[in-house]
Amino acid sequence: MAKRALSLRFPDVVLEKGSNVPLCSQLYAALRCEIVNGRLRAGQRLPSSRLLAKYLSASRNTVLDAFERLAAEGYLVGRIGSGTRVARPQPHTYLSELPRLKPIKIKSFRQTVRESLYPARTACLQDSEGNGFYLFSSE
């Protein structure tokens, strides 16, 4: 059977030529956002660098730089003759996208013992250097 040409979907990217941000960084950020938000799915093939450069009216080096940055971070996988595809999600690549947890208030050892249900008497002693240590007796 002959190979069929798949219709490639061009990513929804708009580059602002007059911006202070370099075109390469704009393209990188836009493609990364598309991948993280799921609009470009794992295994999906991207257009070639030449086609994408022509579509965006940018230089091919701009597209290649963005592809290289995304590949270095694990978002894209490229093979000679096979094209560039979106990589399978890896846990360490999307960690920055996870919501931040609220900090946990760390309790001291003494507070933890006092709040526990274990019946114990504590005595705090100090060594010759001023470091505190605790003695527990159950009664």
N, CA, C and O atoms as a GROMACS GRO file, in nm:
protein
  556
    1MET      N    1   0.083  -0.119   0.000
    1MET     CA    2   0.000   0.000   0.000
    1MET      C    3   0.088   0.125   0.000
    1MET      O    4   0.193   0.129   0.063
    2ALA      N    5   0.043   0.222  -0.069
    2ALA     CA    6   0.116   0.348  -0.075
    2ALA      C    7   0.088   0.430   0.051
    2ALA      O    8  -0.020   0.421   0.111
    3LYS      N    9   0.186   0.510   0.087
    3LYS     CA   10   0.168   0.598   0.202
    3LYS      C   11   0.071   0.709   0.165
    3LYS      O   12   0.073   0.761   0.054
    4ARG      N   13  -0.014   0.743   0.262
    4ARG     CA   14  -0.105   0.854   0.240
    4ARG      C   15  -0.052   0.975   0.315
    4ARG      O   16  -0.006   0.964   0.428
    5ALA      N   17  -0.060   1.088   0.253
    5ALA     CA   18  -0.017   1.211   0.319
    5ALA      C   19  -0.123   1.251   0.421
    5ALA      O   20  -0.241   1.265   0.388
    6LEU      N   21  -0.079   1.270   0.544
    6LEU     CA   22  -0.170   1.314   0.649
    6LEU      C   23  -0.183   1.465   0.645
    6LEU      O   24  -0.086   1.536   0.621
    7SER      N   25  -0.302   1.512   0.668
    7SER     CA   26  -0.318   1.657   0.672
    7SER      C   27  -0.265   1.706   0.806
    7SER      O   28  -0.310   1.662   0.912
    8LEU      N   29  -0.170   1.796   0.799
    8LEU     CA   30  -0.109   1.849   0.919
    8LEU      C   31  -0.186   1.971   0.965
    8LEU      O   32  -0.227   2.055   0.886
    9ARG      N   33  -0.205   1.978   1.094
    9ARG     CA   34  -0.273   2.094   1.151
    9ARG      C   35  -0.166   2.192   1.197
    9ARG      O   36  -0.078   2.158   1.276
   10PHE      N   37  -0.175   2.314   1.146
   10PHE     CA   38  -0.082   2.417   1.189
   10PHE      C   39  -0.124   2.467   1.327
   10PHE      O   40  -0.243   2.492   1.349
   11PRO      N   41  -0.030   2.481   1.419
   11PRO     CA   42  -0.065   2.531   1.552
   11PRO      C   43  -0.117   2.674   1.545
   11PRO      O   44  -0.080   2.751   1.456
   12ASP      N   45  -0.204   2.708   1.639
   12ASP     CA   46  -0.259   2.843   1.645
   12ASP      C   47  -0.156   2.936   1.709
   12ASP      O   48  -0.157   2.958   1.830
   13VAL      N   49  -0.068   2.990   1.626
   13VAL     CA   50   0.040   3.074   1.673
   13VAL      C   51   0.037   3.204   1.594
   13VAL      O   52   0.026   3.205   1.472
   14VAL      N   53   0.048   3.314   1.667
   14VAL     CA   54   0.058   3.445   1.605
   14VAL      C   55   0.184   3.511   1.659
   14VAL      O   56   0.199   3.527   1.780
   15LEU      N   57   0.274   3.548   1.569
   15LEU     CA   58   0.398   3.613   1.609
   15LEU      C   59   0.385   3.764   1.588
   15LEU      O   60   0.339   3.810   1.484
   16GLU      N   61   0.426   3.839   1.689
   16GLU     CA   62   0.424   3.985   1.680
   16GLU      C   63   0.563   4.033   1.642
   16GLU      O   64   0.656   4.027   1.723
   17LYS      N   65   0.578   4.080   1.521
   17LYS     CA   66   0.710   4.119   1.469
   17LYS      C   67   0.765   4.243   1.537
   17LYS      O   68   0.887   4.257   1.547
   18GLY      N   69   0.681   4.334   1.584
   18GLY     CA   70   0.728   4.458   1.646
   18GLY      C   71   0.751   4.447   1.795
   18GLY      O   72   0.784   4.547   1.859
   19SER      N   73   0.735   4.331   1.852
   19SER     CA   74   0.748   4.312   1.996
   19SER      C   75   0.895   4.312   2.039
   19SER      O   76   0.985   4.286   1.959
   20ASN      N   77   0.917   4.342   2.167
   20ASN     CA   78   1.053   4.336   2.224
   20ASN      C   79   1.098   4.192   2.246
   20ASN      O   80   1.218   4.166   2.257
   21VAL      N   81   1.003   4.100   2.253
   21VAL     CA   82   1.034   3.958   2.274
   21VAL      C   83   1.076   3.898   2.140
   21VAL      O   84   1.006   3.917   2.041
   22PRO      N   85   1.190   3.827   2.135
   22PRO     CA   86   1.234   3.767   2.009
   22PRO      C   87   1.130   3.669   1.954
   22PRO      O   88   1.056   3.605   2.029
   23LEU      N   89   1.125   3.657   1.821
   23LEU     CA   90   1.028   3.568   1.756
   23LEU      C   91   1.046   3.424   1.801
   23LEU      O   92   0.948   3.351   1.818
   24CYS      N   93   1.171   3.384   1.821
   24CYS     CA   94   1.199   3.247   1.865
   24CYS      C   95   1.134   3.219   2.000
   24CYS      O   96   1.074   3.114   2.021
   25SER      N   97   1.145   3.315   2.092
   25SER     CA   98   1.085   3.298   2.226
   25SER      C   99   0.933   3.300   2.218
   25SER      O  100   0.866   3.227   2.291
   26GLN      N  101   0.879   3.383   2.130
   26GLN     CA  102   0.733   3.386   2.113
   26GLN      C  103   0.682   3.252   2.061
   26GLN      O  104   0.582   3.199   2.110
   27LEU      N  105   0.752   3.197   1.962
   27LEU     CA  106   0.711   3.069   1.905
   27LEU      C  107   0.726   2.957   2.007
   27LEU      O  108   0.638   2.872   2.020
   28TYR      N  109   0.836   2.958   2.080
   28TYR     CA  110   0.860   2.857   2.184
   28TYR      C  111   0.746   2.861   2.287
   28TYR      O  112   0.688   2.757   2.320
   29ALA      N  113   0.714   2.980   2.336
   29ALA     CA  114   0.611   2.992   2.440
   29ALA      C  115   0.474   2.949   2.386
   29ALA      O  116   0.397   2.883   2.457
   30ALA      N  117   0.444   2.985   2.263
   30ALA     CA  118   0.314   2.949   2.206
   30ALA      C  119   0.302   2.798   2.185
   30ALA      O  120   0.198   2.740   2.217
   31LEU      N  121   0.407   2.735   2.132
   31LEU     CA  122   0.402   2.590   2.111
   31LEU      C  123   0.397   2.516   2.244
   31LEU      O  124   0.323   2.418   2.259
   32ARG      N  125   0.474   2.562   2.341
   32ARG     CA  126   0.475   2.499   2.473
   32ARG      C  127   0.336   2.508   2.537
   32ARG      O  128   0.288   2.412   2.597
   33CYS      N  129   0.273   2.624   2.524
   33CYS     CA  130   0.138   2.643   2.578
   33CYS      C  131   0.039   2.549   2.510
   33CYS      O  132  -0.047   2.491   2.576
   34GLU      N  133   0.050   2.534   2.380
   34GLU     CA  134  -0.039   2.443   2.305
   34GLU      C  135  -0.022   2.298   2.352
   34GLU      O  136  -0.119   2.224   2.363
   35ILE      N  137   0.103   2.259   2.380
   35ILE     CA  138   0.130   2.122   2.424
   35ILE      C  139   0.078   2.100   2.565
   35ILE      O  140   0.011   2.000   2.593
   36VAL      N  141   0.108   2.193   2.654
   36VAL     CA  142   0.067   2.179   2.794
   36VAL      C  143  -0.085   2.181   2.808
   36VAL      O  144  -0.141   2.108   2.889
   37ASN      N  145  -0.151   2.266   2.730
   37ASN     CA  146  -0.298   2.275   2.738
   37ASN      C  147  -0.369   2.163   2.664
   37ASN      O  148  -0.492   2.153   2.671
   38GLY      N  149  -0.294   2.079   2.592
   38GLY     CA  150  -0.354   1.963   2.527
   38GLY      C  151  -0.407   1.986   2.387
   38GLY      O  152  -0.467   1.896   2.328
   39ARG      N  153  -0.386   2.104   2.331
   39ARG     CA  154  -0.431   2.128   2.194
   39ARG      C  155  -0.342   2.056   2.094
   39ARG      O  156  -0.387   2.020   1.985
   40LEU      N  157  -0.216   2.035   2.129
   40LEU     CA  158  -0.127   1.947   2.052
   40LEU      C  159  -0.108   1.822   2.137
   40LEU      O  160  -0.051   1.828   2.246
   41ARG      N  161  -0.154   1.709   2.088
   41ARG     CA  162  -0.154   1.586   2.167
   41ARG      C  163  -0.027   1.505   2.146
   41ARG      O  164   0.045   1.523   2.047
   42ALA      N  165  -0.001   1.417   2.239
   42ALA     CA  166   0.117   1.330   2.231
   42ALA      C  167   0.112   1.247   2.105
   42ALA      O  168   0.010   1.186   2.073
   43GLY      N  169   0.224   1.243   2.032
   43GLY     CA  170   0.233   1.167   1.909
   43GLY      C  171   0.190   1.243   1.785
   43GLY      O  172   0.211   1.197   1.673
   44GLN      N  173   0.130   1.360   1.804
   44GLN     CA  174   0.085   1.438   1.688
   44GLN      C  175   0.205   1.496   1.615
   44GLN      O  176   0.300   1.546   1.677
   45ARG      N  177   0.200   1.488   1.484
   45ARG     CA  178   0.311   1.536   1.401
   45ARG      C  179   0.295   1.685   1.373
   45ARG      O  180   0.186   1.732   1.342
   46LEU      N  181   0.405   1.757   1.385
   46LEU     CA  182   0.407   1.900   1.354
   46LEU      C  183   0.450   1.920   1.210
   46LEU      O  184   0.515   1.833   1.152
   47PRO      N  185   0.415   2.033   1.151
   47PRO     CA  186   0.463   2.062   1.016
   47PRO      C  187   0.616   2.074   1.016
   47PRO      O  188   0.676   2.100   1.120
   48SER      N  189   0.675   2.056   0.902
   48SER     CA  190   0.820   2.069   0.892
   48SER      C  191   0.860   2.213   0.922
   48SER      O  192   0.779   2.305   0.916
   49SER      N  193   0.987   2.230   0.956
   49SER     CA  194   1.034   2.364   0.991
   49SER      C  195   1.020   2.459   0.874
   49SER      O  196   0.991   2.577   0.893
   50ARG      N  197   1.039   2.410   0.754
   50ARG     CA  198   1.025   2.496   0.636
   50ARG      C  199   0.880   2.541   0.616
   50ARG      O  200   0.853   2.659   0.591
   51LEU      N  201   0.787   2.446   0.626
   51LEU     CA  202   0.645   2.481   0.610
   51LEU      C  203   0.598   2.576   0.719
   51LEU      O  204   0.526   2.672   0.691
   52LEU      N  205   0.639   2.549   0.843
   52LEU     CA  206   0.596   2.633   0.954
   52LEU      C  207   0.656   2.773   0.941
   52LEU      O  208   0.588   2.872   0.969
   53ALA      N  209   0.781   2.782   0.899
   53ALA     CA  210   0.843   2.912   0.879
   53ALA      C  211   0.770   2.992   0.770
   53ALA      O  212   0.748   3.112   0.785
   54LYS      N  213   0.733   2.925   0.664
   54LYS     CA  214   0.660   2.991   0.555
   54LYS      C  215   0.522   3.035   0.603
   54LYS      O  216   0.477   3.146   0.571
   55TYR      N  217   0.454   2.950   0.678
   55TYR     CA  218   0.321   2.978   0.730
   55TYR      C  219   0.322   3.099   0.824
   55TYR      O  220   0.231   3.182   0.822
   56LEU      N  221   0.428   3.108   0.908
   56LEU     CA  222   0.438   3.216   1.006
   56LEU      C  223   0.510   3.340   0.954
   56LEU      O  224   0.519   3.441   1.024
   57SER      N  225   0.560   3.333   0.832
   57SER     CA  226   0.641   3.442   0.774
   57SER      C  227   0.760   3.474   0.862
   57SER      O  228   0.787   3.591   0.892
   58ALA      N  229   0.829   3.371   0.904
   58ALA     CA  230   0.948   3.385   0.988
   58ALA      C  231   1.060   3.306   0.923
   58ALA      O  232   1.038   3.231   0.827
   59SER      N  233   1.180   3.323   0.973
   59SER     CA  234   1.292   3.248   0.917
   59SER      C  235   1.290   3.104   0.970
   59SER      O  236   1.233   3.076   1.075
   60ARG      N  237   1.353   3.017   0.897
   60ARG     CA  238   1.359   2.876   0.937
   60ARG      C  239   1.441   2.860   1.064
   60ARG      O  240   1.411   2.774   1.147
   61ASN      N  241   1.545   2.943   1.082
   61ASN     CA  242   1.626   2.936   1.204
   61ASN      C  243   1.543   2.966   1.329
   61ASN      O  244   1.568   2.909   1.435
   62THR      N  245   1.446   3.056   1.317
   62THR     CA  246   1.357   3.086   1.429
   62THR      C  247   1.280   2.962   1.470
   62THR      O  248   1.270   2.930   1.588
   63VAL      N  249   1.226   2.892   1.372
   63VAL     CA  250   1.149   2.770   1.399
   63VAL      C  251   1.240   2.661   1.454
   63VAL      O  252   1.204   2.591   1.549
   64LEU      N  253   1.358   2.645   1.395
   64LEU     CA  254   1.452   2.542   1.442
   64LEU      C  255   1.495   2.568   1.585
   64LEU      O  256   1.506   2.474   1.664
   65ASP      N  257   1.520   2.694   1.621
   65ASP     CA  258   1.559   2.727   1.759
   65ASP      C  259   1.448   2.691   1.857
   65ASP      O  260   1.474   2.634   1.963
   66ALA      N  261   1.324   2.724   1.822
   66ALA     CA  262   1.211   2.691   1.910
   66ALA      C  263   1.195   2.539   1.922
   66ALA      O  264   1.173   2.488   2.032
   67PHE      N  265   1.207   2.466   1.810
   67PHE     CA  266   1.197   2.320   1.812
   67PHE      C  267   1.307   2.260   1.899
   67PHE      O  268   1.281   2.167   1.976
   68GLU      N  269   1.428   2.312   1.888
   68GLU     CA  270   1.540   2.259   1.967
   68GLU      C  271   1.518   2.281   2.116
   68GLU      O  272   1.547   2.192   2.196
   69ARG      N  273   1.469   2.398   2.153
   69ARG     CA  274   1.442   2.424   2.295
   69ARG      C  275   1.334   2.331   2.349
   69ARG      O  276   1.346   2.279   2.459
   70LEU      N  277   1.230   2.312   2.269
   70LEU     CA  278   1.122   2.223   2.314
   70LEU      C  279   1.168   2.078   2.320
   70LEU      O  280   1.126   2.003   2.408
   71ALA      N  281   1.253   2.038   2.228
   71ALA     CA  282   1.306   1.901   2.230
   71ALA      C  283   1.399   1.882   2.350
   71ALA      O  284   1.398   1.776   2.412
   72ALA      N  285   1.478   1.984   2.382
   72ALA     CA  286   1.568   1.973   2.497
   72ALA      C  287   1.491   1.960   2.629
   72ALA      O  288   1.540   1.897   2.723
   73GLU      N  289   1.373   2.020   2.635
   73GLU     CA  290   1.291   2.011   2.756
   73GLU      C  291   1.200   1.889   2.756
   73GLU      O  292   1.130   1.865   2.855
   74GLY      N  293   1.200   1.811   2.648
   74GLY     CA  294   1.122   1.688   2.646
   74GLY      C  295   0.982   1.703   2.591
   74GLY      O  296   0.902   1.610   2.602
   75TYR      N  297   0.949   1.818   2.531
   75TYR     CA  298   0.815   1.837   2.476
   75TYR      C  299   0.803   1.781   2.334
   75TYR      O  300   0.695   1.738   2.294
   76LEU      N  301   0.912   1.782   2.258
   76LEU     CA  302   0.910   1.735   2.119
   76LEU      C  303   1.014   1.626   2.099
   76LEU      O  304   1.114   1.620   2.170
   77VAL      N  305   0.986   1.540   2.001
   77VAL     CA  306   1.081   1.436   1.961
   77VAL      C  307   1.094   1.445   1.810
   77VAL      O  308   0.993   1.446   1.738
   78GLY      N  309   1.217   1.451   1.762
   78GLY     CA  310   1.239   1.461   1.619
   78GLY      C  311   1.323   1.347   1.568
   78GLY      O  312   1.421   1.308   1.632
   79ARG      N  313   1.285   1.293   1.454
   79ARG     CA  314   1.364   1.188   1.388
   79ARG      C  315   1.383   1.228   1.243
   79ARG      O  316   1.293   1.281   1.179
   80ILE      N  317   1.502   1.201   1.194
   80ILE     CA  318   1.530   1.234   1.054
   80ILE      C  319   1.442   1.146   0.966
   80ILE      O  320   1.440   1.024   0.981
   81GLY      N  321   1.371   1.207   0.874
   81GLY     CA  322   1.285   1.134   0.782
   81GLY      C  323   1.146   1.106   0.836
   81GLY      O  324   1.057   1.068   0.760
   82SER      N  325   1.125   1.124   0.967
   82SER     CA  326   0.996   1.096   1.026
   82SER      C  327   0.924   1.223   1.072
   82SER      O  328   0.804   1.220   1.100
   83GLY      N  329   0.996   1.331   1.079
   83GLY     CA  330   0.934   1.456   1.121
   83GLY      C  331   0.945   1.478   1.270
   83GLY      O  332   1.006   1.400   1.342
   84THR      N  333   0.885   1.586   1.314
   84THR     CA  334   0.886   1.624   1.455
   84THR      C  335   0.748   1.598   1.513
   84THR      O  336   0.647   1.638   1.457
   85ARG      N  337   0.747   1.530   1.627
   85ARG     CA  338   0.621   1.495   1.692
   85ARG      C  339   0.621   1.543   1.836
   85ARG      O  340   0.726   1.567   1.896
   86VAL      N  341   0.501   1.557   1.890
   86VAL     CA  342   0.487   1.592   2.031
   86VAL      C  343   0.521   1.468   2.113
   86VAL      O  344   0.470   1.359   2.086
   87ALA      N  345   0.606   1.485   2.210
   87ALA     CA  346   0.652   1.372   2.292
   87ALA      C  347   0.542   1.326   2.388
   87ALA      O  348   0.449   1.401   2.418
   88ARG      N  349   0.555   1.204   2.432
   88ARG     CA  350   0.464   1.153   2.534
   88ARG      C  351   0.492   1.230   2.663
   88ARG      O  352   0.607   1.260   2.694
   89PRO      N  353   0.387   1.261   2.740
   89PRO     CA  354   0.410   1.337   2.863
   89PRO      C  355   0.499   1.261   2.960
   89PRO      O  356   0.481   1.141   2.982
   90GLN      N  357   0.593   1.331   3.015
   90GLN     CA  358   0.681   1.274   3.116
   90GLN      C  359   0.658   1.354   3.244
   90GLN      O  360   0.647   1.477   3.239
   91PRO      N  361   0.652   1.287   3.358
   91PRO     CA  362   0.618   1.358   3.481
   91PRO      C  363   0.712   1.475   3.512
   91PRO      O  364   0.666   1.580   3.557
   92HIS      N  365   0.842   1.459   3.488
   92HIS     CA  366   0.934   1.565   3.526
   92HIS      C  367   0.926   1.686   3.434
   92HIS      O  368   0.973   1.794   3.471
   93THR      N  369   0.867   1.672   3.315
   93THR     CA  370   0.861   1.786   3.225
   93THR      C  371   0.744   1.878   3.256
   93THR      O  372   0.750   1.997   3.225
   94TYR      N  373   0.638   1.827   3.318
   94TYR     CA  374   0.523   1.910   3.343
   94TYR      C  375   0.509   1.948   3.490
   94TYR      O  376   0.404   1.998   3.531
   95LEU      N  377   0.612   1.925   3.570
   95LEU     CA  378   0.603   1.958   3.712
   95LEU      C  379   0.580   2.106   3.736
   95LEU      O  380   0.510   2.143   3.830
   96SER      N  381   0.637   2.191   3.652
   96SER     CA  382   0.619   2.334   3.672
   96SER      C  383   0.475   2.377   3.646
   96SER      O  384   0.435   2.486   3.688
   97GLU      N  385   0.397   2.294   3.577
   97GLU     CA  386   0.259   2.328   3.545
   97GLU      C  387   0.162   2.287   3.656
   97GLU      O  388   0.045   2.328   3.653
   98LEU      N  389   0.206   2.208   3.753
   98LEU     CA  390   0.118   2.163   3.860
   98LEU      C  391   0.087   2.278   3.955
   98LEU      O  392   0.170   2.366   3.974
   99PRO      N  393  -0.032   2.277   4.014
   99PRO     CA  394  -0.064   2.384   4.109
   99PRO      C  395   0.026   2.375   4.232
   99PRO      O  396   0.062   2.266   4.277
  100ARG      N  397   0.060   2.488   4.285
  100ARG     CA  398   0.146   2.494   4.403
  100ARG      C  399   0.063   2.463   4.528
  100ARG      O  400  -0.048   2.512   4.543
  101LEU      N  401   0.118   2.382   4.616
  101LEU     CA  402   0.052   2.350   4.742
  101LEU      C  403   0.084   2.458   4.844
  101LEU      O  404   0.190   2.520   4.840
  102LYS      N  405  -0.008   2.477   4.935
  102LYS     CA  406   0.016   2.574   5.042
  102LYS      C  407   0.123   2.520   5.135
  102LYS      O  408   0.129   2.399   5.158
  103PRO      N  409   0.206   2.607   5.189
  103PRO     CA  410   0.309   2.559   5.280
  103PRO      C  411   0.248   2.504   5.408
  103PRO      O  412   0.148   2.555   5.458
  104ILE      N  413   0.308   2.399   5.458
  104ILE     CA  414   0.263   2.335   5.581
  104ILE      C  415   0.338   2.396   5.697
  104ILE      O  416   0.460   2.412   5.693
  105LYS      N  417   0.264   2.430   5.802
  105LYS     CA  418   0.328   2.485   5.920
  105LYS      C  419   0.400   2.370   5.992
  105LYS      O  420   0.338   2.272   6.032
  106ILE      N  421   0.529   2.385   6.008
  106ILE     CA  422   0.609   2.281   6.072
  106ILE      C  423   0.606   2.303   6.223
  106ILE      O  424   0.636   2.412   6.272
  107LYS      N  425   0.569   2.198   6.294
  107LYS     CA  426   0.563   2.205   6.440
  107LYS      C  427   0.695   2.156   6.498
  107LYS      O  428   0.765   2.075   6.438
  108SER      N  429   0.725   2.208   6.615
  108SER     CA  430   0.845   2.161   6.683
  108SER      C  431   0.818   2.023   6.742
  108SER      O  432   0.703   1.980   6.754
  109PHE      N  433   0.924   1.957   6.778
  109PHE     CA  434   0.911   1.824   6.837
  109PHE      C  435   0.830   1.830   6.965
  109PHE      O  436   0.749   1.742   6.993
  110ARG      N  437   0.853   1.935   7.043
  110ARG     CA  438   0.782   1.951   7.171
  110ARG      C  439   0.632   1.968   7.146
  110ARG      O  440   0.551   1.908   7.216
  111GLN      N  441   0.593   2.049   7.046
  111GLN     CA  442   0.452   2.068   7.015
  111GLN      C  443   0.388   1.938   6.969
  111GLN      O  444   0.274   1.908   7.006
  112THR      N  445   0.460   1.861   6.890
  112THR     CA  446   0.406   1.735   6.841
  112THR      C  447   0.381   1.639   6.956
  112THR      O  448   0.277   1.572   6.960
  113VAL      N  449   0.474   1.631   7.050
  113VAL     CA  450   0.457   1.542   7.166
  113VAL      C  451   0.343   1.590   7.253
  113VAL      O  452   0.263   1.509   7.300
  114ARG      N  453   0.333   1.721   7.276
  114ARG     CA  454   0.226   1.773   7.360
  114ARG      C  455   0.088   1.746   7.300
  114ARG      O  456  -0.007   1.719   7.373
  115GLU      N  457   0.078   1.752   7.166
  115GLU     CA  458  -0.051   1.733   7.100
  115GLU      C  459  -0.084   1.586   7.077
  115GLU      O  460  -0.197   1.553   7.040
  116SER      N  461   0.011   1.500   7.098
  116SER     CA  462  -0.016   1.357   7.077
  116SER      C  463  -0.098   1.303   7.192
  116SER      O  464  -0.106   1.364   7.299
  117LEU      N  465  -0.158   1.187   7.171
  117LEU     CA  466  -0.241   1.126   7.274
  117LEU      C  467  -0.159   1.032   7.362
  117LEU      O  468  -0.215   0.964   7.448
  118TYR      N  469  -0.030   1.027   7.342
  118TYR     CA  470   0.056   0.940   7.418
  118TYR      C  471   0.079   1.001   7.557
  118TYR      O  472   0.129   1.113   7.566
  119PRO      N  473   0.042   0.929   7.664
  119PRO     CA  474   0.065   0.986   7.798
  119PRO      C  475   0.212   0.975   7.836
  119PRO      O  476   0.263   0.866   7.862
  120ALA      N  477   0.278   1.086   7.838
  120ALA     CA  478   0.419   1.085   7.874
  120ALA      C  479   0.455   1.216   7.942
  120ALA      O  480   0.398   1.321   7.913
  121ARG      N  481   0.550   1.206   8.031
  121ARG     CA  482   0.604   1.326   8.094
  121ARG      C  483   0.738   1.354   8.026
  121ARG      O  484   0.815   1.263   7.996
  122THR      N  485   0.761   1.479   8.002
  122THR     CA  486   0.885   1.514   7.935
  122THR      C  487   0.971   1.601   8.025
  122THR      O  488   0.922   1.678   8.108
  123ALA      N  489   1.099   1.587   8.006
  123ALA     CA  490   1.195   1.674   8.075
  123ALA      C  491   1.296   1.720   7.972
  123ALA      O  492   1.354   1.639   7.900
  124CYS      N  493   1.316   1.850   7.966
  124CYS     CA  494   1.412   1.906   7.871
  124CYS      C  495   1.541   1.935   7.944
  124CYS      O  496   1.543   2.009   8.043
  125LEU      N  497   1.649   1.877   7.897
  125LEU     CA  498   1.779   1.898   7.957
  125LEU      C  499   1.871   1.961   7.853
  125LEU      O  500   1.843   1.958   7.733
  126GLN      N  501   1.981   2.018   7.899
  126GLN     CA  502   2.077   2.075   7.807
  126GLN      C  503   2.214   2.016   7.835
  126GLN      O  504   2.251   1.992   7.950
  127ASP      N  505   2.288   1.994   7.727
  127ASP     CA  506   2.425   1.945   7.744
  127ASP      C  507   2.518   2.065   7.766
  127ASP      O  508   2.472   2.179   7.773
  128SER      N  509   2.647   2.039   7.778
  128SER     CA  510   2.742   2.144   7.808
  128SER      C  511   2.753   2.250   7.698
  128SER      O  512   2.798   2.361   7.725
  129GLU      N  513   2.712   2.218   7.576
  129GLU     CA  514   2.718   2.314   7.466
  129GLU      C  515   2.587   2.390   7.447
  129GLU      O  516   2.578   2.474   7.357
  130GLY      N  517   2.487   2.363   7.528
  130GLY     CA  518   2.360   2.434   7.522
  130GLY      C  519   2.257   2.369   7.432
  130GLY      O  520   2.150   2.427   7.410
  131ASN      N  521   2.286   2.251   7.378
  131ASN     CA  522   2.190   2.180   7.294
  131ASN      C  523   2.087   2.112   7.380
  131ASN      O  524   2.121   2.047   7.479
  132GLY      N  525   1.960   2.125   7.344
  132GLY     CA  526   1.854   2.065   7.423
  132GLY      C  527   1.827   1.922   7.380
  132GLY      O  528   1.834   1.889   7.262
  133PHE      N  529   1.796   1.837   7.478
  133PHE     CA  530   1.749   1.702   7.448
  133PHE      C  531   1.640   1.668   7.548
  133PHE      O  532   1.634   1.726   7.657
  134TYR      N  533   1.555   1.574   7.511
  134TYR     CA  534   1.435   1.545   7.586
  134TYR      C  535   1.440   1.405   7.643
  134TYR      O  536   1.491   1.312   7.580
  135LEU      N  537   1.386   1.392   7.765
  135LEU     CA  538   1.370   1.261   7.828
  135LEU      C  539   1.221   1.239   7.847
  135LEU      O  540   1.148   1.330   7.888
  136PHE      N  541   1.177   1.117   7.817
  136PHE     CA  542   1.036   1.084   7.830
  136PHE      C  543   1.020   0.970   7.929
  136PHE      O  544   1.099   0.876   7.931
  137SER      N  545   0.918   0.982   8.010
  137SER     CA  546   0.885   0.871   8.100
  137SER      C  547   0.734   0.853   8.092
  137SER      O  548   0.659   0.950   8.096
  138SER      N  549   0.691   0.729   8.083
  138SER     CA  550   0.548   0.702   8.074
  138SER      C  551   0.495   0.669   8.212
  138SER      O  552   0.548   0.582   8.281
  139GLU      N  553   0.392   0.737   8.252
  139GLU     CA  554   0.323   0.713   8.378
  139GLU      C  555   0.184   0.762   8.369
  139GLU      O  556   0.108   0.751   8.466
   0.00000   0.00000   0.00000
